């Protein structure tokens, strides 16, 4: 793997896991009061765009890291809605 791909993979991984602390805090506390649904919707749209861009470029690093980020953020949004209702 060349240096360019390593930088892309590490950067994608760091970006993808950036919401994990918020995700785990949400699961632990079940408190979604301070989570912005609007921010998550815009973030999900951007991540979906990156997945589409990665598929156009046939770049599996972009596709894979953003697919993981989409999953984490989508589940975060679903849980924040669920916990807000209770």
N, CA and C atoms as an extended XYZ file, in Angstrom:
258
Properties=species:S:1:pos:R:3:atomname:S:1:resname:S:1:resid:I:1 pbc="F F F"
N         0.856       -1.168        0.000 N   UNK     1
C         0.000        0.000        0.000 CA  UNK     1
C         0.905        1.235        0.000 C   UNK     1
N         0.646        2.172       -0.909 N   UNK     2
C         1.489        3.360       -0.988 CA  UNK     2
C         1.089        4.399        0.061 C   UNK     2
N         1.935        5.392        0.231 N   UNK     3
C         1.757        6.414        1.266 CA  UNK     3
C         0.415        7.131        1.131 C   UNK     3
N         0.011        7.421       -0.090 N   UNK     4
C        -1.261        8.121       -0.337 CA  UNK     4
C        -2.440        7.318        0.200 C   UNK     4
N        -2.447        6.032       -0.045 N   UNK     5
C        -3.531        5.180        0.443 CA  UNK     5
C        -3.498        5.052        1.967 C   UNK     5
N        -2.315        5.016        2.544 N   UNK     6
C        -2.198        4.935        4.000 CA  UNK     6
C        -2.765        6.203        4.638 C   UNK     6
N        -2.407        7.361        4.101 N   UNK     7
C        -2.934        8.629        4.624 CA  UNK     7
C        -4.453        8.656        4.486 C   UNK     7
N        -4.971        8.227        3.348 N   UNK     8
C        -6.412        8.183        3.135 CA  UNK     8
C        -7.107        7.237        4.089 C   UNK     8
N        -6.529        6.068        4.302 N   UNK     9
C        -7.134        5.073        5.183 CA  UNK     9
C        -7.130        5.549        6.635 C   UNK     9
N        -6.013        6.093        7.092 N   UNK    10
C        -5.932        6.583        8.475 CA  UNK    10
C        -6.878        7.765        8.676 C   UNK    10
N        -6.899        8.691        7.736 N   UNK    11
C        -7.791        9.850        7.843 CA  UNK    11
C        -9.249        9.421        7.826 C   UNK    11
N        -9.590        8.517        6.932 N   UNK    12
C       -10.958        8.007        6.858 CA  UNK    12
C       -11.362        7.282        8.129 C   UNK    12
N       -10.453        6.496        8.671 N   UNK    13
C       -10.731        5.774        9.904 CA  UNK    13
C       -10.966        6.741       11.065 C   UNK    13
N       -10.103        7.733       11.202 N   UNK    14
C       -10.261        8.707       12.287 CA  UNK    14
C       -11.575        9.472       12.164 C   UNK    14
N       -11.915        9.876       10.950 N   UNK    15
C       -13.170       10.584       10.728 CA  UNK    15
C       -14.354        9.674       11.034 C   UNK    15
N       -14.244        8.424       10.630 N   UNK    16
C       -15.341        7.476       10.824 CA  UNK    16
C       -15.608        7.175       12.288 C   UNK    16
N       -14.571        7.132       13.103 N   UNK    17
C       -14.758        6.796       14.511 CA  UNK    17
C       -14.983        8.025       15.382 C   UNK    17
N       -14.978        9.206       14.786 N   UNK    18
C       -15.083       10.434       15.581 CA  UNK    18
C       -16.372       10.528       16.380 C   UNK    18
N       -17.453        9.916       15.924 N   UNK    19
C       -18.723        9.981       16.643 CA  UNK    19
C       -18.905        8.832       17.640 C   UNK    19
N       -17.975        7.909       17.700 N   UNK    20
C       -18.130        6.783       18.618 CA  UNK    20
C       -18.231        7.218       20.093 C   UNK    20
N       -17.432        8.188       20.566 N   UNK    21
C       -17.616        8.600       21.964 CA  UNK    21
C       -19.037        9.112       22.240 C   UNK    21
N       -19.595        9.891       21.322 N   UNK    22
C       -20.968       10.375       21.488 CA  UNK    22
C       -21.958        9.217       21.446 C   UNK    22
N       -21.727        8.285       20.551 N   UNK    23
C       -22.579        7.105       20.407 CA  UNK    23
C       -22.603        6.302       21.707 C   UNK    23
N       -21.415        6.017       22.269 N   UNK    24
C       -21.346        5.232       23.498 CA  UNK    24
C       -21.931        5.996       24.691 C   UNK    24
N       -21.730        7.308       24.723 N   UNK    25
C       -22.326        8.116       25.792 CA  UNK    25
C       -23.850        8.068       25.698 C   UNK    25
N       -24.377        8.148       24.490 N   UNK    26
C       -25.822        8.084       24.276 CA  UNK    26
C       -26.377        6.745       24.758 C   UNK    26
N       -25.703        5.664       24.439 N   UNK    27
C       -26.147        4.336       24.875 CA  UNK    27
C       -26.083        4.226       26.391 C   UNK    27
N       -25.014        4.745       26.988 N   UNK    28
C       -24.829        4.633       28.436 CA  UNK    28
C       -25.846        5.472       29.205 C   UNK    28
N       -26.044        6.723       28.790 N   UNK    29
C       -26.889        7.638       29.560 CA  UNK    29
C       -28.340        7.653       29.097 C   UNK    29
N       -28.576        7.250       27.848 N   UNK    30
C       -29.909        7.325       27.228 CA  UNK    30
C       -30.464        8.748       27.263 C   UNK    30
N       -29.554        9.717       27.265 N   UNK    31
C       -29.915       11.140       27.275 CA  UNK    31
C       -29.532       11.748       25.930 C   UNK    31
N       -30.537       12.096       25.129 N   UNK    32
C       -30.274       12.649       23.796 CA  UNK    32
C       -30.642       14.129       23.709 C   UNK    32
N       -30.824       14.752       24.843 N   UNK    33
C       -31.243       16.155       24.888 CA  UNK    33
C       -30.311       17.078       24.105 C   UNK    33
N       -29.018       16.834       24.167 N   UNK    34
C       -28.044       17.744       23.552 CA  UNK    34
C       -27.543       17.279       22.187 C   UNK    34
N       -28.218       16.326       21.586 N   UNK    35
C       -27.818       15.853       20.262 CA  UNK    35
C       -28.713       16.509       19.219 C   UNK    35
N       -28.102       17.177       18.269 N   UNK    36
C       -28.847       17.881       17.241 CA  UNK    36
C       -29.215       16.935       16.096 C   UNK    36
N       -30.530       16.734       15.902 N   UNK    37
C       -30.974       15.894       14.781 CA  UNK    37
C       -30.634       16.568       13.450 C   UNK    37
N       -30.738       17.897       13.415 N   UNK    38
C       -30.403       18.621       12.184 CA  UNK    38
C       -28.965       18.399       11.765 C   UNK    38
N       -28.059       18.446       12.727 N   UNK    39
C       -26.648       18.208       12.429 CA  UNK    39
C       -26.447       16.797       11.909 C   UNK    39
N       -27.118       15.827       12.525 N   UNK    40
C       -26.970       14.444       12.081 CA  UNK    40
C       -27.529       14.246       10.669 C   UNK    40
N       -28.629       14.906       10.348 N   UNK    41
C       -29.203       14.787        8.999 CA  UNK    41
C       -28.243       15.348        7.960 C   UNK    41
N       -27.683       16.521        8.230 N   UNK    42
C       -26.724       17.127        7.291 CA  UNK    42
C       -25.478       16.250        7.181 C   UNK    42
N       -24.999       15.738        8.306 N   UNK    43
C       -23.830       14.862        8.303 CA  UNK    43
C       -24.093       13.589        7.503 C   UNK    43
N       -25.259       12.974        7.691 N   UNK    44
C       -25.604       11.765        6.936 CA  UNK    44
C       -25.674       12.043        5.441 C   UNK    44
N       -26.218       13.195        5.064 N   UNK    45
C       -26.273       13.555        3.638 CA  UNK    45
C       -24.863       13.705        3.071 C   UNK    45
N       -23.973       14.348        3.829 N   UNK    46
C       -22.587       14.499        3.384 CA  UNK    46
C       -21.874       13.166        3.270 C   UNK    46
N       -22.083       12.309        4.241 N   UNK    47
C       -21.451       10.985        4.208 CA  UNK    47
C       -21.982       10.175        3.031 C   UNK    47
N       -23.290       10.256        2.779 N   UNK    48
C       -23.863        9.558        1.618 CA  UNK    48
C       -23.214       10.064        0.328 C   UNK    48
N       -22.977       11.369        0.270 N   UNK    49
C       -22.292       11.939       -0.891 CA  UNK    49
C       -20.888       11.375       -1.050 C   UNK    49
N       -20.166       11.229        0.052 N   UNK    50
C       -18.824       10.646       -0.007 CA  UNK    50
C       -18.865        9.185       -0.459 C   UNK    50
N       -19.873        8.441       -0.008 N   UNK    51
C       -20.000        7.047       -0.446 CA  UNK    51
C       -20.243        6.998       -1.953 C   UNK    51
N       -21.113        7.869       -2.439 N   UNK    52
C       -21.389        7.920       -3.876 CA  UNK    52
C       -20.128        8.328       -4.645 C   UNK    52
N       -19.426        9.332       -4.147 N   UNK    53
C       -18.181        9.780       -4.780 CA  UNK    53
C       -17.169        8.629       -4.810 C   UNK    53
N       -17.042        7.918       -3.696 N   UNK    54
C       -16.120        6.782       -3.655 CA  UNK    54
C       -16.489        5.709       -4.659 C   UNK    54
N       -17.796        5.501       -4.853 N   UNK    55
C       -18.208        4.497       -5.843 CA  UNK    55
C       -17.913        4.976       -7.261 C   UNK    55
N       -18.041        6.275       -7.501 N   UNK    56
C       -17.693        6.814       -8.828 CA  UNK    56
C       -16.202        6.658       -9.111 C   UNK    56
N       -15.383        6.821       -8.075 N   UNK    57
C       -13.927        6.711       -8.215 CA  UNK    57
C       -13.439        5.271       -8.009 C   UNK    57
N       -14.372        4.368       -7.641 N   UNK    58
C       -14.015        2.988       -7.324 CA  UNK    58
C       -12.938        2.937       -6.239 C   UNK    58
N       -13.122        3.767       -5.210 N   UNK    59
C       -12.158        3.881       -4.113 CA  UNK    59
C       -12.765        3.237       -2.868 C   UNK    59
N       -12.301        2.030       -2.555 N   UNK    60
C       -12.879        1.266       -1.453 CA  UNK    60
C       -12.544        1.830       -0.084 C   UNK    60
N       -11.475        2.613        0.016 N   UNK    61
C       -11.162        3.268        1.288 CA  UNK    61
C       -12.231        4.313        1.592 C   UNK    61
N       -12.576        5.127        0.616 N   UNK    62
C       -13.615        6.146        0.799 CA  UNK    62
C       -14.965        5.479        1.063 C   UNK    62
N       -15.275        4.468        0.294 N   UNK    63
C       -16.563        3.777        0.458 CA  UNK    63
C       -16.652        3.118        1.838 C   UNK    63
N       -15.646        2.360        2.217 N   UNK    64
C       -15.682        1.606        3.460 CA  UNK    64
C       -15.715        2.472        4.701 C   UNK    64
N       -14.833        3.467        4.758 N   UNK    65
C       -14.800        4.304        5.955 CA  UNK    65
C       -16.083        5.125        6.087 C   UNK    65
N       -16.602        5.595        4.984 N   UNK    66
C       -17.827        6.392        5.050 CA  UNK    66
C       -19.061        5.532        5.274 C   UNK    66
N       -19.049        4.298        4.803 N   UNK    67
C       -20.168        3.398        5.097 CA  UNK    67
C       -20.231        3.122        6.598 C   UNK    67
N       -19.074        2.922        7.218 N   UNK    68
C       -19.040        2.730        8.670 CA  UNK    68
C       -19.530        3.989        9.386 C   UNK    68
N       -19.051        5.152        8.950 N   UNK    69
C       -19.479        6.418        9.552 CA  UNK    69
C       -20.982        6.606        9.394 C   UNK    69
N       -21.525        6.262        8.230 N   UNK    70
C       -22.963        6.386        7.997 CA  UNK    70
C       -23.728        5.512        8.987 C   UNK    70
N       -23.278        4.278        9.155 N   UNK    71
C       -23.941        3.348       10.068 CA  UNK    71
C       -23.950        3.892       11.500 C   UNK    71
N       -22.786        4.336       11.980 N   UNK    72
C       -22.692        4.857       13.349 CA  UNK    72
C       -23.602        6.072       13.524 C   UNK    72
N       -23.576        6.993       12.571 N   UNK    73
C       -24.366        8.211       12.689 CA  UNK    73
C       -25.858        7.954       12.511 C   UNK    73
N       -26.212        7.011       11.655 N   UNK    74
C       -27.622        6.673       11.478 CA  UNK    74
C       -28.184        6.051       12.758 C   UNK    74
N       -27.445        5.116       13.341 N   UNK    75
C       -27.898        4.488       14.576 CA  UNK    75
C       -27.945        5.525       15.702 C   UNK    75
N       -26.985        6.438       15.736 N   UNK    76
C       -27.006        7.518       16.727 CA  UNK    76
C       -28.270        8.350       16.584 C   UNK    76
N       -28.643        8.673       15.347 N   UNK    77
C       -29.851        9.465       15.125 CA  UNK    77
C       -31.098        8.687       15.562 C   UNK    77
N       -31.186        7.429       15.191 N   UNK    78
C       -32.343        6.611       15.569 CA  UNK    78
C       -32.458        6.518       17.089 C   UNK    78
N       -31.344        6.264       17.761 N   UNK    79
C       -31.374        6.163       19.222 CA  UNK    79
C       -31.699        7.501       19.870 C   UNK    79
N       -31.198        8.586       19.303 N   UNK    80
C       -31.484        9.898       19.893 CA  UNK    80
C       -32.976       10.214       19.781 C   UNK    80
N       -33.597        9.822       18.693 N   UNK    81
C       -35.057       10.013       18.533 CA  UNK    81
C       -35.799        9.121       19.525 C   UNK    81
N       -35.366        7.869       19.619 N   UNK    82
C       -36.010        6.922       20.535 CA  UNK    82
C       -35.906        7.396       21.986 C   UNK    82
N       -34.722        7.818       22.408 N   UNK    83
C       -34.523        8.221       23.796 CA  UNK    83
C       -35.190        9.564       24.093 C   UNK    83
N       -35.371       10.401       23.092 N   UNK    84
C       -36.018       11.695       23.292 CA  UNK    84
C       -37.513       11.513       23.541 C   UNK    84
N       -38.093       10.461       23.004 N   UNK    85
C       -39.519       10.218       23.144 CA  UNK    85
C       -39.902        9.733       24.539 C   UNK    85
N       -38.929        9.227       25.295 N   UNK    86
C       -39.254        8.674       26.623 CA  UNK    86
C       -39.058        9.692       27.706 C   UNK    86
